[in-house]
Amino acid sequence: MDPFTTHRGKVALLDWSDVNTDLIIPARYLKRVERTGYGPLLFADKRYAPGGAPEPDAPEQHGPIADDFPLNRPEAQGATILVVGRNFGCGSSREHAVWAVQQAGYRALIAPIKGEGFADIFEGNAYNNGLLPIELPEADWQTIADISRSDPELHATIDLKAGTIQLHPSQGGEPAAISFDVSEGDRHRLLLGLDAIGETLQHDAQIASYEQQAPAWAGAPGA
């Protein structure tokens, strides 16, 4: 997966709480065997007018969009940073939810309340797929949400190594800076573009050496 170091992009706001994975990617799309093509299926039951959602085997073919869905508004087009409400990604553990968010063009999600912004399994899936989930104190999250509402062209720069979010108002002025933190292990893997398996394979030579030296009984059933 692509490393995440620094990203600058447009900010979009979907300040709904308790958004579950079935809303993010409806269950009928889980029968797809591919790992690609999920971008048009993100929020399919909200994003499109009734009856307009794509069929699982034709994700690019859909009916009219729903004008009242926040991410369909003109100001949300082209956004790569999504500000969401608390407990985003609750529900089932489907990894497809992260794929859909990523393939719709988002590199990072920003949620309120440390430890409660994202459901645990969704957060783990995000890190393992190179999607950065940032949890902020409520006041800092509210600052970003409020500026986003009043400035539809708001951009931000996320620096993972420094742990900062710089807001760039469209009217100019001094960009606001907000700090965030992620665990050192997650930061390390994202900076290098590694999932948990990829990180383990960095030690492939040591693993092979151990396996060659280990006694035969060490891997035997019941040993």
Sequence and secondary structure as in RCSB ss.txt:
>XXXX:A:sequence
MDPFTTHRGKVALLDWSDVNTDLIIPARYLKRVERTGYGPLLFADKRYAPGGAPEPDAPEQHGPIADDFPLNRPE
AQGATILVVGRNFGCGSSREHAVWAVQQAGYRALIAPIKGEGFADIFEGNAYNNGLLPIELPEADWQTIADISRS
DPELHATIDLKAGTIQLHPSQGGEPAAISFDVSEGDRHRLLLGLDAIGETLQHDAQIASYEQQAPAWAGAPGA
>XXXX:A:secstr
    SEEEEEEEEE  SS BHHHHS GGGGG   SS  GGGTTHHHHB TT S BTTBTT    B TTSGGGSGG
GTTEEEEEE TTBTBSS  THHHHHHHHTT  EEEEESTTTSB HHHHHHHHHTT EEEEE HHHHHHHHHHHHH
 TT EEEEETTTTEEEEE TT S   EEE    HHHHHHHHHT  HHHHHHTTHHHHHHHHHHS GGGGSTT 
